[in-house]
Amino acid sequence: MKKLSVLIADDDAVIRMDLRALLEDLGHTVVGEASGGYEAVRLAREAGPSVAVLDVRMPNGTGLEAAAMMGRERLCPVVLLTAYSEAHLIEEASRAGVLGYIVKPFSRQDIQPALEIATARYRELLALEGQCNALKEEMETERVVQEARRILMRRHGVHEIEAMRRMRLHSSAYGKTLREVAEAIVLTANLAL
């Protein structure tokens, strides 16, 4: 069981107190408590928790609004803690990016699995997002290198292999990436128009 830093948000001080005690008993550290959604987002930005446990209905920003903001900013995974289990609320939670859902009254057996699954899913999502971004970068690099290659072929009347050789030589000679060399060629060509 991994020890987590947890942010809790509930407008009921007794629930926050019970949840804090339960989390600390499980070996986790509570890094912040909030009574409203916007306050929870602010604390998440400041404290950088491993996970946030948010009540659905709170003043000054609901748990769903806070979850959506935390998700957009990639602050931490969110587990929703609520007395409500209606289908429309579960759908809203899913759309807000919530990774765990616990219905009150909660117990020790409810909390730990929800926290572990939410943090594991969050790590997977971040890894996939990183892979997706890396793939986008590779595709953009390939696009600009191919465009620069075509420009060199037209401008100097050389074949594909020679155009690539020239770009690689410049890359090596000037300590630039192939993409940087290609972007410079494309920029220069566009300025010459």
Buried (B, 14 or more C-beta within 10 A) or exposed (E): EEEBBBBBBBBEEEBBEBBBEBBEEBEBEBBBBBBBBBBBBBBBEEBEBBBBBBBBBBEBBBBBBBBBBBBEEEBBBBBBBBEEEEEEBBEBBEEBBBBBBBEBEBEEEBBBEBBBBBBEEBEEBEEEEEEEEEEEEEEEBEEBBBBBBBBBBEEEEBEEEBBBEBBEEBBEEEEBEBBBBBBBBBEEBEEEE
